[in-house]
Amino acid sequence: MRQELVDATDDAFMVDAAAVVGAFEMMTRIADGTGTSHPAPRMDAFEPVRDALGLDDYQTARLVAD
């Protein structure tokens, strides 16, 4: 996939994309480590997106809300 991205754009774009992915991974780990959770109304509003993307099927999915 990296090579396909480089072929479609360039090396610098691929590096920027990797940095964005890394930042999101870091933020997720920080949120998980602090026990951050979403309020029930937000979880309910996000349900169609979770269903469409199959997010609840992931082994690490957590559906607990405040």
PQR file with spaces between the fields and no chain letter, atoms N, CA, C, O and H, PARSE charges and radii, in Angstrom:
ATOM       1  N    MET     1       0.826   -1.196    0.000 -0.4000 1.5000
ATOM       2  CA   MET     1       0.000    0.000    0.000 -0.0000 2.0000
ATOM       3  C    MET     1       0.868    1.257    0.000  0.5500 1.7000
ATOM       4  O    MET     1       0.537    2.249   -0.649 -0.5500 1.4000
ATOM       5  N    ARG     2       1.978    1.207    0.732 -0.4000 1.5000
ATOM       6  CA   ARG     2       2.847    2.383    0.747 -0.0000 2.0000
ATOM       7  C    ARG     2       3.345    2.709   -0.654  0.5500 1.7000
ATOM       8  O    ARG     2       3.344    3.866   -1.074 -0.5500 1.4000
ATOM       9  H    ARG     2       2.247    0.401    1.260  0.4000 1.0000
ATOM      10  N    GLN     3       3.769    1.675   -1.368 -0.4000 1.5000
ATOM      11  CA   GLN     3       4.288    1.917   -2.712 -0.0000 2.0000
ATOM      12  C    GLN     3       3.205    2.455   -3.633  0.5500 1.7000
ATOM      13  O    GLN     3       3.475    3.318   -4.469 -0.5500 1.4000
ATOM      14  H    GLN     3       3.769    0.735   -1.026  0.4000 1.0000
ATOM      15  N    GLU     4       1.984    1.954   -3.490 -0.4000 1.5000
ATOM      16  CA   GLU     4       0.876    2.467   -4.302 -0.0000 2.0000
ATOM      17  C    GLU     4       0.627    3.944   -4.004  0.5500 1.7000
ATOM      18  O    GLU     4       0.341    4.727   -4.909 -0.5500 1.4000
ATOM      19  H    GLU     4       1.765    1.253   -2.811  0.4000 1.0000
ATOM      20  N    LEU     5       0.738    4.322   -2.720 -0.4000 1.5000
ATOM      21  CA   LEU     5       0.560    5.724   -2.351 -0.0000 2.0000
ATOM      22  C    LEU     5       1.675    6.581   -2.939  0.5500 1.7000
ATOM      23  O    LEU     5       1.418    7.668   -3.455 -0.5500 1.4000
ATOM      24  H    LEU     5       0.970    3.686   -1.984  0.4000 1.0000
ATOM      25  N    VAL     6       2.915    6.094   -2.862 -0.4000 1.5000
ATOM      26  CA   VAL     6       4.044    6.829   -3.436 -0.0000 2.0000
ATOM      27  C    VAL     6       3.877    6.959   -4.950  0.5500 1.7000
ATOM      28  O    VAL     6       4.140    8.017   -5.522 -0.5500 1.4000
ATOM      29  H    VAL     6       3.123    5.211   -2.442  0.4000 1.0000
ATOM      30  N    ASP     7       3.436    5.872   -5.593 -0.4000 1.5000
ATOM      31  CA   ASP     7       3.242    5.914   -7.042 -0.0000 2.0000
ATOM      32  C    ASP     7       2.168    6.924   -7.430  0.5500 1.7000
ATOM      33  O    ASP     7       2.276    7.588   -8.461 -0.5500 1.4000
ATOM      34  H    ASP     7       3.223    5.013   -5.128  0.4000 1.0000
ATOM      35  N    ALA     8       1.133    7.038   -6.600 -0.4000 1.5000
ATOM      36  CA   ALA     8       0.033    7.966   -6.898 -0.0000 2.0000
ATOM      37  C    ALA     8       0.368    9.401   -6.512  0.5500 1.7000
ATOM      38  O    ALA     8      -0.215   10.341   -7.052 -0.5500 1.4000
ATOM      39  H    ALA     8       1.045    6.499   -5.763  0.4000 1.0000
ATOM      40  N    THR     9       1.311    9.579   -5.574 -0.4000 1.5000
ATOM      41  CA   THR     9       1.659   10.923   -5.103 -0.0000 2.0000
ATOM      42  C    THR     9       3.171   11.093   -5.159  0.5500 1.7000
ATOM      43  O    THR     9       3.741   11.256   -6.238 -0.5500 1.4000
ATOM      44  H    THR     9       1.785    8.816   -5.135  0.4000 1.0000
ATOM      45  N    ASP    10       3.824   11.056   -3.998 -0.4000 1.5000
ATOM      46  CA   ASP    10       5.284   11.081   -3.934 -0.0000 2.0000
ATOM      47  C    ASP    10       5.719   10.647   -2.531  0.5500 1.7000
ATOM      48  O    ASP    10       4.885   10.420   -1.655 -0.5500 1.4000
ATOM      49  H    ASP    10       3.362   10.924   -3.121  0.4000 1.0000
ATOM      50  N    ASP    11       7.035   10.535   -2.333 -0.4000 1.5000
ATOM      51  CA   ASP    11       7.562   10.068   -1.045 -0.0000 2.0000
ATOM      52  C    ASP    11       7.142   10.972    0.113  0.5500 1.7000
ATOM      53  O    ASP    11       6.772   10.485    1.181 -0.5500 1.4000
ATOM      54  H    ASP    11       7.712   10.720   -3.045  0.4000 1.0000
ATOM      55  N    ALA    12       7.199   12.278   -0.096 -0.4000 1.5000
ATOM      56  CA   ALA    12       6.873   13.219    0.980 -0.0000 2.0000
ATOM      57  C    ALA    12       5.419   13.060    1.427  0.5500 1.7000
ATOM      58  O    ALA    12       5.123   13.133    2.620 -0.5500 1.4000
ATOM      59  H    ALA    12       7.499   12.674   -0.964  0.4000 1.0000
ATOM      60  N    PHE    13       4.524   12.846    0.483 -0.4000 1.5000
ATOM      61  CA   PHE    13       3.113   12.666    0.830 -0.0000 2.0000
ATOM      62  C    PHE    13       2.929   11.408    1.657  0.5500 1.7000
ATOM      63  O    PHE    13       2.178   11.410    2.632 -0.5500 1.4000
ATOM      64  H    PHE    13       4.765   12.787   -0.485  0.4000 1.0000
ATOM      65  N    MET    14       3.617   10.320    1.273 -0.4000 1.5000
ATOM      66  CA   MET    14       3.519    9.069    2.019 -0.0000 2.0000
ATOM      67  C    MET    14       4.028    9.249    3.446  0.5500 1.7000
ATOM      68  O    MET    14       3.433    8.722    4.386 -0.5500 1.4000
ATOM      69  H    MET    14       4.227   10.319    0.481  0.4000 1.0000
ATOM      70  N    VAL    15       5.116    9.985    3.613 -0.4000 1.5000
ATOM      71  CA   VAL    15       5.652   10.238    4.953 -0.0000 2.0000
ATOM      72  C    VAL    15       4.657   11.050    5.774  0.5500 1.7000
ATOM      73  O    VAL    15       4.446   10.759    6.951 -0.5500 1.4000
ATOM      74  H    VAL    15       5.599   10.413    2.850  0.4000 1.0000
ATOM      75  N    ASP    16       4.048   12.055    5.173 -0.4000 1.5000
ATOM      76  CA   ASP    16       3.033   12.845    5.880 -0.0000 2.0000
ATOM      77  C    ASP    16       1.845   11.980    6.278  0.5500 1.7000
ATOM      78  O    ASP    16       1.332   12.098    7.391 -0.5500 1.4000
ATOM      79  H    ASP    16       4.219   12.291    4.217  0.4000 1.0000
ATOM      80  N    ALA    17       1.407   11.113    5.374 -0.4000 1.5000
ATOM      81  CA   ALA    17       0.279   10.226    5.679 -0.0000 2.0000
ATOM      82  C    ALA    17       0.633    9.294    6.833  0.5500 1.7000
ATOM      83  O    ALA    17      -0.194    9.065    7.715 -0.5500 1.4000
ATOM      84  H    ALA    17       1.824   11.017    4.470  0.4000 1.0000
ATOM      85  N    ALA    18       1.842    8.758    6.838 -0.4000 1.5000
ATOM      86  CA   ALA    18       2.280    7.881    7.923 -0.0000 2.0000
ATOM      87  C    ALA    18       2.316    8.640    9.253  0.5500 1.7000
ATOM      88  O    ALA    18       1.979    8.079   10.296 -0.5500 1.4000
ATOM      89  H    ALA    18       2.514    8.945    6.121  0.4000 1.0000
ATOM      90  N    ALA    19       2.718    9.895    9.219 -0.4000 1.5000
ATOM      91  CA   ALA    19       2.744   10.701   10.444 -0.0000 2.0000
ATOM      92  C    ALA    19       1.334   10.925   10.986  0.5500 1.7000
ATOM      93  O    ALA    19       1.123   10.885   12.198 -0.5500 1.4000
ATOM      94  H    ALA    19       2.992   10.350    8.372  0.4000 1.0000
ATOM      95  N    VAL    20       0.377   11.158   10.105 -0.4000 1.5000
ATOM      96  CA   VAL    20      -1.010   11.349   10.529 -0.0000 2.0000
ATOM      97  C    VAL    20      -1.544   10.061   11.165  0.5500 1.7000
ATOM      98  O    VAL    20      -2.178   10.101   12.220 -0.5500 1.4000
ATOM      99  H    VAL    20       0.548   11.190    9.120  0.4000 1.0000
ATOM     100  N    VAL    21      -1.285    8.929   10.524 -0.4000 1.5000
ATOM     101  CA   VAL    21      -1.724    7.640   11.074 -0.0000 2.0000
ATOM     102  C    VAL    21      -1.097    7.422   12.447  0.5500 1.7000
ATOM     103  O    VAL    21      -1.781    7.004   13.381 -0.5500 1.4000
ATOM     104  H    VAL    21      -0.770    8.897    9.667  0.4000 1.0000
ATOM     105  N    GLY    22       0.184    7.699   12.572 -0.4000 1.5000
ATOM     106  CA   GLY    22       0.872    7.542   13.854 -0.0000 2.0000
ATOM     107  C    GLY    22       0.299    8.446   14.927  0.5500 1.7000
ATOM     108  O    GLY    22       0.168    8.033   16.080 -0.5500 1.4000
ATOM     109  H    GLY    22       0.740    8.039   11.813  0.4000 1.0000
ATOM     110  N    ALA    23      -0.044    9.669   14.567 -0.4000 1.5000
ATOM     111  CA   ALA    23      -0.626   10.602   15.542 -0.0000 2.0000
ATOM     112  C    ALA    23      -1.981   10.100   16.026  0.5500 1.7000
ATOM     113  O    ALA    23      -2.276   10.180   17.219 -0.5500 1.4000
ATOM     114  H    ALA    23       0.062   10.005   13.631  0.4000 1.0000
ATOM     115  N    PHE    24      -2.808    9.587   15.124 -0.4000 1.5000
ATOM     116  CA   PHE    24      -4.105    9.060   15.539 -0.0000 2.0000
ATOM     117  C    PHE    24      -3.938    7.847   16.441  0.5500 1.7000
ATOM     118  O    PHE    24      -4.669    7.695   17.419 -0.5500 1.4000
ATOM     119  H    PHE    24      -2.569    9.522   14.155  0.4000 1.0000
ATOM     120  N    GLU    25      -2.982    6.984   16.119 -0.4000 1.5000
ATOM     121  CA   GLU    25      -2.718    5.816   16.968 -0.0000 2.0000
ATOM     122  C    GLU    25      -2.305    6.269   18.362  0.5500 1.7000
ATOM     123  O    GLU    25      -2.761    5.711   19.360 -0.5500 1.4000
ATOM     124  H    GLU    25      -2.388    7.107   15.324  0.4000 1.0000
ATOM     125  N    MET    26      -1.433    7.290   18.432 -0.4000 1.5000
ATOM     126  CA   MET    26      -0.985    7.808   19.719 -0.0000 2.0000
ATOM     127  C    MET    26      -2.157    8.374   20.515  0.5500 1.7000
ATOM     128  O    MET    26      -2.286    8.112   21.711 -0.5500 1.4000
ATOM     129  H    MET    26      -1.063    7.743   17.622  0.4000 1.0000
ATOM     130  N    MET    27      -3.014    9.153   19.846 -0.4000 1.5000
ATOM     131  CA   MET    27      -4.152    9.756   20.552 -0.0000 2.0000
ATOM     132  C    MET    27      -5.101    8.689   21.073  0.5500 1.7000
ATOM     133  O    MET    27      -5.650    8.821   22.168 -0.5500 1.4000
ATOM     134  H    MET    27      -2.910    9.366   18.874  0.4000 1.0000
ATOM     135  N    THR    28      -5.296    7.634   20.293 -0.4000 1.5000
ATOM     136  CA   THR    28      -6.159    6.547   20.737 -0.0000 2.0000
ATOM     137  C    THR    28      -5.578    5.872   21.963  0.5500 1.7000
ATOM     138  O    THR    28      -6.309    5.571   22.907 -0.5500 1.4000
ATOM     139  H    THR    28      -4.850    7.527   19.404  0.4000 1.0000
ATOM     140  N    ARG    29      -4.292    5.631   21.968 -0.4000 1.5000
ATOM     141  CA   ARG    29      -3.646    4.993   23.126 -0.0000 2.0000
ATOM     142  C    ARG    29      -3.733    5.889   24.368  0.5500 1.7000
ATOM     143  O    ARG    29      -3.951    5.396   25.475 -0.5500 1.4000
ATOM     144  H    ARG    29      -3.698    5.875   21.201  0.4000 1.0000
ATOM     145  N    ILE    30      -3.566    7.177   24.187 -0.4000 1.5000
ATOM     146  CA   ILE    30      -3.678    8.098   25.324 -0.0000 2.0000
ATOM     147  C    ILE    30      -5.102    8.093   25.861  0.5500 1.7000
ATOM     148  O    ILE    30      -5.303    8.009   27.073 -0.5500 1.4000
ATOM     149  H    ILE    30      -3.389    7.577   23.288  0.4000 1.0000
ATOM     150  N    ALA    31      -6.089    8.182   24.982 -0.4000 1.5000
ATOM     151  CA   ALA    31      -7.492    8.160   25.412 -0.0000 2.0000
ATOM     152  C    ALA    31      -7.815    6.857   26.126  0.5500 1.7000
ATOM     153  O    ALA    31      -8.473    6.864   27.166 -0.5500 1.4000
ATOM     154  H    ALA    31      -5.926    8.251   23.998  0.4000 1.0000
ATOM     155  N    ASP    32      -7.353    5.735   25.572 -0.4000 1.5000
ATOM     156  CA   ASP    32      -7.594    4.444   26.214 -0.0000 2.0000
ATOM     157  C    ASP    32      -6.936    4.386   27.585  0.5500 1.7000
ATOM     158  O    ASP    32      -7.520    3.874   28.540 -0.5500 1.4000
ATOM     159  H    ASP    32      -6.819    5.729   24.727  0.4000 1.0000
ATOM     160  N    GLY    33      -5.729    4.909   27.678 -0.4000 1.5000
ATOM     161  CA   GLY    33      -4.988    4.867   28.940 -0.0000 2.0000
ATOM     162  C    GLY    33      -5.615    5.715   30.036  0.5500 1.7000
ATOM     163  O    GLY    33      -5.453    5.419   31.220 -0.5500 1.4000
ATOM     164  H    GLY    33      -5.254    5.325   26.902  0.4000 1.0000
ATOM     165  N    THR    34      -6.324    6.760   29.653 -0.4000 1.5000
ATOM     166  CA   THR    34      -6.947    7.621   30.658 -0.0000 2.0000
ATOM     167  C    THR    34      -8.374    7.194   30.971  0.5500 1.7000
ATOM     168  O    THR    34      -9.019    7.762   31.852 -0.5500 1.4000
ATOM     169  H    THR    34      -6.455    7.001   28.691  0.4000 1.0000
ATOM     170  N    GLY    35      -8.867    6.184   30.241 -0.4000 1.5000
ATOM     171  CA   GLY    35     -10.225    5.703   30.493 -0.0000 2.0000
ATOM     172  C    GLY    35     -11.294    6.576   29.871  0.5500 1.7000
ATOM     173  O    GLY    35     -12.457    6.499   30.267 -0.5500 1.4000
ATOM     174  H    GLY    35      -8.343    5.723   29.525  0.4000 1.0000
ATOM     175  N    THR    36     -10.927    7.405   28.905 -0.4000 1.5000
ATOM     176  CA   THR    36     -11.889    8.266   28.232 -0.0000 2.0000
ATOM     177  C    THR    36     -12.979    7.431   27.578  0.5500 1.7000
ATOM     178  O    THR    36     -12.698    6.414   26.944 -0.5500 1.4000
ATOM     179  H    THR    36      -9.983    7.467   28.584  0.4000 1.0000
ATOM     180  N    SER    37     -14.212    7.864   27.736 -0.4000 1.5000
ATOM     181  CA   SER    37     -15.318    7.170   27.079 -0.0000 2.0000
ATOM     182  C    SER    37     -16.276    8.205   26.494  0.5500 1.7000
ATOM     183  O    SER    37     -16.211    9.390   26.820 -0.5500 1.4000
ATOM     184  H    SER    37     -14.440    8.690   28.251  0.4000 1.0000
ATOM     185  N    HIS    38     -17.155    7.735   25.634 -0.4000 1.5000
ATOM     186  CA   HIS    38     -18.124    8.615   25.002 -0.0000 2.0000
ATOM     187  C    HIS    38     -19.449    8.550   25.741  0.5500 1.7000
ATOM     188  O    HIS    38     -19.835    7.478   26.207 -0.5500 1.4000
ATOM     189  H    HIS    38     -17.208    6.772   25.369  0.4000 1.0000
ATOM     190  N    PRO    39     -20.153    9.663   25.861 -0.5600 1.5000
ATOM     191  CA   PRO    39     -21.485    9.640   26.477  0.2800 2.0000
ATOM     192  C    PRO    39     -22.463    8.858   25.599  0.5500 1.7000
ATOM     193  O    PRO    39     -22.280    8.759   24.385 -0.5500 1.4000
ATOM     194  N    ALA    40     -23.492    8.312   26.220 -0.4000 1.5000
ATOM     195  CA   ALA    40     -24.471    7.473   25.522 -0.0000 2.0000
ATOM     196  C    ALA    40     -25.071    8.142   24.285  0.5500 1.7000
ATOM     197  O    ALA    40     -25.194    7.477   23.256 -0.5500 1.4000
ATOM     198  H    ALA    40     -23.641    8.393   27.206  0.4000 1.0000
ATOM     199  N    PRO    41     -25.453    9.435   24.329 -0.5600 1.5000
ATOM     200  CA   PRO    41     -26.022   10.046   23.118  0.2800 2.0000
ATOM     201  C    PRO    41     -25.057   10.037   21.922  0.5500 1.7000
ATOM     202  O    PRO    41     -25.485    9.863   20.781 -0.5500 1.4000
ATOM     203  N    ARG    42     -23.774   10.221   22.182 -0.4000 1.5000
ATOM     204  CA   ARG    42     -22.783   10.196   21.102 -0.0000 2.0000
ATOM     205  C    ARG    42     -22.665    8.776   20.539  0.5500 1.7000
ATOM     206  O    ARG    42     -22.588    8.588   19.325 -0.5500 1.4000
ATOM     207  H    ARG    42     -23.426   10.362   23.109  0.4000 1.0000
ATOM     208  N    MET    43     -22.652    7.792   21.422 -0.4000 1.5000
ATOM     209  CA   MET    43     -22.577    6.403   20.968 -0.0000 2.0000
ATOM     210  C    MET    43     -23.799    6.055   20.119  0.5500 1.7000
ATOM     211  O    MET    43     -23.679    5.382   19.096 -0.5500 1.4000
ATOM     212  H    MET    43     -22.714    7.946   22.409  0.4000 1.0000
ATOM     213  N    ASP    44     -24.967    6.513   20.547 -0.4000 1.5000
ATOM     214  CA   ASP    44     -26.190    6.247   19.782 -0.0000 2.0000
ATOM     215  C    ASP    44     -26.144    6.910   18.414  0.5500 1.7000
ATOM     216  O    ASP    44     -26.535    6.307   17.415 -0.5500 1.4000
ATOM     217  H    ASP    44     -25.065    7.060   21.379  0.4000 1.0000
ATOM     218  N    ALA    45     -25.666    8.156   18.366 -0.4000 1.5000
ATOM     219  CA   ALA    45     -25.594    8.890   17.097 -0.0000 2.0000
ATOM     220  C    ALA    45     -24.588    8.248   16.140  0.5500 1.7000
ATOM     221  O    ALA    45     -24.752    8.317   14.922 -0.5500 1.4000
ATOM     222  H    ALA    45     -25.349    8.646   19.178  0.4000 1.0000
ATOM     223  N    PHE    46     -23.563    7.634   16.688 -0.4000 1.5000
ATOM     224  CA   PHE    46     -22.495    7.042   15.876 -0.0000 2.0000
ATOM     225  C    PHE    46     -22.826    5.615   15.430  0.5500 1.7000
ATOM     226  O    PHE    46     -22.087    5.032   14.637 -0.5500 1.4000
ATOM     227  H    PHE    46     -23.430    7.578   17.677  0.4000 1.0000
ATOM     228  N    GLU    47     -23.921    5.050   15.928 -0.4000 1.5000
ATOM     229  CA   GLU    47     -24.264    3.653   15.630 -0.0000 2.0000
ATOM     230  C    GLU    47     -24.359    3.345   14.131  0.5500 1.7000
ATOM     231  O    GLU    47     -23.829    2.320   13.704 -0.5500 1.4000
ATOM     232  H    GLU    47     -24.521    5.523   16.573  0.4000 1.0000
ATOM     233  N    PRO    48     -25.008    4.181   13.315 -0.5600 1.5000
ATOM     234  CA   PRO    48     -25.062    3.868   11.878  0.2800 2.0000
ATOM     235  C    PRO    48     -23.678    3.774   11.235  0.5500 1.7000
ATOM     236  O    PRO    48     -23.460    2.954   10.343 -0.5500 1.4000
ATOM     237  N    VAL    49     -22.757    4.603   11.682 -0.4000 1.5000
ATOM     238  CA   VAL    49     -21.401    4.572   11.137 -0.0000 2.0000
ATOM     239  C    VAL    49     -20.697    3.295   11.586  0.5500 1.7000
ATOM     240  O    VAL    49     -20.033    2.629   10.792 -0.5500 1.4000
ATOM     241  H    VAL    49     -22.934    5.269   12.406  0.4000 1.0000
ATOM     242  N    ARG    50     -20.851    2.960   12.874 -0.4000 1.5000
ATOM     243  CA   ARG    50     -20.244    1.723   13.380 -0.0000 2.0000
ATOM     244  C    ARG    50     -20.763    0.523   12.602  0.5500 1.7000
ATOM     245  O    ARG    50     -19.992   -0.364   12.234 -0.5500 1.4000
ATOM     246  H    ARG    50     -21.390    3.501   13.519  0.4000 1.0000
ATOM     247  N    ASP    51     -22.069    0.494   12.352 -0.4000 1.5000
ATOM     248  CA   ASP    51     -22.671   -0.614   11.611 -0.0000 2.0000
ATOM     249  C    ASP    51     -22.144   -0.668   10.172  0.5500 1.7000
ATOM     250  O    ASP    51     -21.776   -1.736    9.683 -0.5500 1.4000
ATOM     251  H    ASP    51     -22.695    1.214   12.651  0.4000 1.0000
ATOM     252  N    ALA    52     -22.112    0.477    9.506 -0.4000 1.5000
ATOM     253  CA   ALA    52     -21.683    0.523    8.106 -0.0000 2.0000
ATOM     254  C    ALA    52     -20.235    0.072    7.938  0.5500 1.7000
ATOM     255  O    ALA    52     -19.891   -0.572    6.947 -0.5500 1.4000
ATOM     256  H    ALA    52     -22.411    1.344    9.903  0.4000 1.0000
ATOM     257  N    LEU    53     -19.391    0.414    8.910 -0.4000 1.5000
ATOM     258  CA   LEU    53     -17.974    0.067    8.825 -0.0000 2.0000
ATOM     259  C    LEU    53     -17.635   -1.255    9.514  0.5500 1.7000
ATOM     260  O    LEU    53     -16.507   -1.737    9.417 -0.5500 1.4000
ATOM     261  H    LEU    53     -19.671    0.938    9.715  0.4000 1.0000
ATOM     262  N    GLY    54     -18.617   -1.841   10.214 -0.4000 1.5000
ATOM     263  CA   GLY    54     -18.369   -3.100   10.919 -0.0000 2.0000
ATOM     264  C    GLY    54     -17.439   -2.944   12.107  0.5500 1.7000
ATOM     265  O    GLY    54     -16.743   -3.888   12.481 -0.5500 1.4000
ATOM     266  H    GLY    54     -19.534   -1.449   10.293  0.4000 1.0000
ATOM     267  N    LEU    55     -17.423   -1.749   12.709 -0.4000 1.5000
ATOM     268  CA   LEU    55     -16.483   -1.476   13.797 -0.0000 2.0000
ATOM     269  C    LEU    55     -16.740   -2.322   15.041  0.5500 1.7000
ATOM     270  O    LEU    55     -15.807   -2.646   15.776 -0.5500 1.4000
ATOM     271  H    LEU    55     -17.989   -0.982   12.405  0.4000 1.0000
ATOM     272  N    ASP    56     -17.992   -2.676   15.278 -0.4000 1.5000
ATOM     273  CA   ASP    56     -18.308   -3.461   16.477 -0.0000 2.0000
ATOM     274  C    ASP    56     -17.822   -4.905   16.356  0.5500 1.7000
ATOM     275  O    ASP    56     -17.810   -5.641   17.342 -0.5500 1.4000
ATOM     276  H    ASP    56     -18.750   -2.413   14.681  0.4000 1.0000
ATOM     277  N    ASP    57     -17.418   -5.314   15.142 -0.4000 1.5000
ATOM     278  CA   ASP    57     -16.942   -6.676   14.934 -0.0000 2.0000
ATOM     279  C    ASP    57     -15.485   -6.867   15.317  0.5500 1.7000
ATOM     280  O    ASP    57     -15.012   -7.998   15.425 -0.5500 1.4000
ATOM     281  H    ASP    57     -17.427   -4.716   14.340  0.4000 1.0000
ATOM     282  N    TYR    58     -14.769   -5.764   15.525 -0.4000 1.5000
ATOM     283  CA   TYR    58     -13.362   -5.872   15.897 -0.0000 2.0000
ATOM     284  C    TYR    58     -13.239   -6.435   17.310  0.5500 1.7000
ATOM     285  O    TYR    58     -14.034   -6.120   18.195 -0.5500 1.4000
ATOM     286  H    TYR    58     -15.153   -4.844   15.437  0.4000 1.0000
ATOM     287  N    GLN    59     -12.231   -7.266   17.496 -0.4000 1.5000
ATOM     288  CA   GLN    59     -11.992   -7.894   18.795 -0.0000 2.0000
ATOM     289  C    GLN    59     -11.801   -6.849   19.885  0.5500 1.7000
ATOM     290  O    GLN    59     -12.176   -7.084   21.034 -0.5500 1.4000
ATOM     291  H    GLN    59     -11.585   -7.522   16.777  0.4000 1.0000
ATOM     292  N    THR    60     -11.229   -5.705   19.547 -0.4000 1.5000
ATOM     293  CA   THR    60     -10.935   -4.673   20.535 -0.0000 2.0000
ATOM     294  C    THR    60     -12.063   -3.664   20.709  0.5500 1.7000
ATOM     295  O    THR    60     -11.908   -2.689   21.444 -0.5500 1.4000
ATOM     296  H    THR    60     -10.924   -5.514   18.614  0.4000 1.0000
ATOM     297  N    ALA    61     -13.199   -3.882   20.041 -0.4000 1.5000
ATOM     298  CA   ALA    61     -14.318   -2.930   20.146 -0.0000 2.0000
ATOM     299  C    ALA    61     -14.837   -2.892   21.575  0.5500 1.7000
ATOM     300  O    ALA    61     -15.024   -3.925   22.219 -0.5500 1.4000
ATOM     301  H    ALA    61     -13.325   -4.674   19.443  0.4000 1.0000
ATOM     302  N    ARG    62     -15.063   -1.682   22.049 -0.4000 1.5000
ATOM     303  CA   ARG    62     -15.636   -1.494   23.379 -0.0000 2.0000
ATOM     304  C    ARG    62     -16.854   -0.610   23.225  0.5500 1.7000
ATOM     305  O    ARG    62     -16.759    0.508   22.718 -0.5500 1.4000
ATOM     306  H    ARG    62     -14.911   -0.843   21.526  0.4000 1.0000
ATOM     307  N    LEU    63     -17.972   -1.097   23.650 -0.4000 1.5000
ATOM     308  CA   LEU    63     -19.231   -0.357   23.455 -0.0000 2.0000
ATOM     309  C    LEU    63     -19.759    0.207   24.750  0.5500 1.7000
ATOM     310  O    LEU    63     -20.948    0.514   24.842 -0.5500 1.4000
ATOM     311  H    LEU    63     -18.050   -2.005   24.061  0.4000 1.0000
ATOM     312  N    VAL    64     -18.925    0.352   25.743 -0.4000 1.5000
ATOM     313  CA   VAL    64     -19.336    0.873   27.037 -0.0000 2.0000
ATOM     314  C    VAL    64     -19.387    2.394   26.954  0.5500 1.7000
ATOM     315  O    VAL    64     -18.437    3.030   26.495 -0.5500 1.4000
ATOM     316  H    VAL    64     -17.960    0.103   25.669  0.4000 1.0000
ATOM     317  N    ALA    65     -20.489    2.967   27.396 -0.4000 1.5000
ATOM     318  CA   ALA    65     -20.633    4.432   27.412 -0.0000 2.0000
ATOM     319  C    ALA    65     -20.900    4.880   28.834  0.5500 1.7000
ATOM     320  O    ALA    65     -21.281    4.084   29.692 -0.5500 1.4000
ATOM     321  H    ALA    65     -21.260    2.451   27.768  0.4000 1.0000
ATOM     322  N    ASP    66     -20.695    6.173   29.074 -0.4000 1.5000
ATOM     323  CA   ASP    66     -20.979    6.742   30.411 -0.0000 2.0000
ATOM     324  C    ASP    66     -22.455    6.635   30.710  0.5500 1.7000
ATOM     325  O    ASP    66     -22.900    7.053   31.779 -0.5500 1.4000
ATOM     326  H    ASP    66     -20.386    6.820   28.377  0.4000 1.0000
